Amino acid sequence: MTDTKEIIIKLKEIKKEKNLSNADIVEMTNNYLSLTTVQRVFAKDSENTSFRYDDTIRPLVKALLGDIDTIEATDDMDTKAMKTLLKLKIQRIEELEKQISDLRLLMAEEKEKGHAKHEKERQQYERHINLLEDQISIKDKRMEEMKNRFDRKDEQYTELVNRLLNCHCCEKGK
């Protein structure tokens, strides 16, 4: 009796025993479930349909079986077994919800760590790029200085050649 199919079968039996209408059951759930939902659950062959436990089956069980946390002396063996199994199912759902919550928290922490890591790497790359740009700037300045020196030397050589050619000793053929 652990799966939803068997629970739906038991709920149908209880509905029939208590001679309840679908509208009565909607009222018993304090209108938490719609009439359409209740009709779908109690329809023929609905045991083979998939229903969400927390949203559909659990409110019906609570309405038709009463407080599932307390087993009454008047409950038959099937009802006692179902209440026990439902309590276990609810506990398992709560455990799974806690695990989901813990995993979401862990995932958020890992995401934050990833963002921090990427930001640190980005800053390192940015510093490296700035360093390279500074080095390029220094090399550009050096190249400009070397070009200027070369131009000055070229001018000096030209001046020396002109002096040599214009030398008064060269003019007299000496």
N, C-alpha and C positions, 0 to 999 in steps of 0.2 A: 504493500500500500504506500509506496514511497513516491510514485510518480503522479503527475497531475491527472492523468487518465483515471486512475483509481479514486482520486479525491473527487473528481467530477461525478463519477458513478455514485459515490457515497452521498454527495450533495443532492443528487437527483432522488435517491432513496429517501433522504430526510424530507425533501420538499413534498414527496408523495405521502409519506407517513403523516406529516403535519398538515397536509391538504392546503398548501400555500400557493398563491398565484404569483406570477412574476412581479406584479405590482406590489404585492405584500413584501416580497423580498427586496425590492427597490427601497421601500419604506424602512425595512429592517436595517438597510445599510445607510440610513439617514440620507438617502438620495446621492450617496457617493458614486454609485454605479447607475448608469442610465438604464432605462427599460430595454433598449435595444441590446445592450451588453448582456443583461440578465437573460434575455430571450435567446441570444446566441449561445450562452453557456448551457442553458437547459434545453436546447434544441436536440432533435434526434441526431444521434451519432456525433455529438459535439465532443465526446471523449477523445476523438481523433483529431480535434482542432487544437492548435497551439494558442494558449492564453498566457499572458504575463502574470506570474504568480503574485507579486506584490500589488499590482494594480487591479487585478480582477479576482483571482482565486482567494487570496487572503481575506478581503472584505466579505466575501460570501461565506467563507468558513466561520468567520467571526460572527456574522449575522445568524447563521443557521445552527452553529454548534455552541454559540455563546463564548464565554471566556475560555480560550484554549490553554491558558496558563494554569487553570485549576481543573482537575479531573473530579467530576461529581460522582457521588455514590450511585446516582440514578443513571449515569451514562452506561450504555451497553459496551460490550468488549470492543466492538468495531470503533465506536466513538472514542473510547479511551485510547485505543491504538492510534487512531487518526490524530487525536490531540497531541499525543506524545511525538508522533512523526512530524507533525506540523511544527511543534516547538523546536525539534531538531533542525527542520528545514529553515525556520526563521533564524535560528542561531547561525547556521551555515551562511545564510544570506548576509547576516550582519558581519560575520567574519570576512566574507568576500568583499563587502562594501568597505570594511576597514583596510583590507589589503589594497583595494583600488585607491583609496584615499592616500595610503602610505606610498604607493607607486607614483601617484600624481605628484605628491610632495617631492619624492626623490627625483622624478623627472624634471620638475621645476628647478630643483637645486642643481642638477646636472646641466640644465640649459643655461642657468646663470653662470656656472663655472665655465661652460663653453664660451659664453659671451665675454667673460672676463679674460679668458685665454686668448681669444681672437683680438680683443682690444689691446692686450699686452703685445701680441705679435705685430699688430698694426702700428703701434707706437714704435716698436723696435725697427720696423721697416722704414717708418717715417724718419727716424733718427739716422738710419743708414743712408737713406736718400739725401738727406740734408748734408751729411758728411761728404758724400760723393759730389754733390753740387758745389760744396766749398772747395773740394780738391780740384774740380774742373775749373772753377774760378781762379784759383791760385795758378794752375797750369796755363790758363789763358793769359794771365798777367805776365807770367814768365816768358811765354812765347812773344808777347808784345814787346817786352824788354829786350829779348834776343833779336827781334826784328829791328828794333830801334838801334841796337848796338851794331848790327850788321849794316844797316843804312849809314850809320856814322863812319864805320870802317870803310865802307865803299866810298863815301865822300872824302875821307882822309887819303885813301889810295889815289883817288882822282886828283886831289890837290897836290899830292907828292909827285905824281907823274907830270902834272902841269908845271910844277916848280922845276922839275928836272928838265923838262923841255924848254922852259923859259929861262933856264939858268944862263947867266952871262958868259960862263966858260964854254957852254955848248954853242953859243952864238958865234964865237970867234973861231970855232973849229978846233978847239983845244980838247 
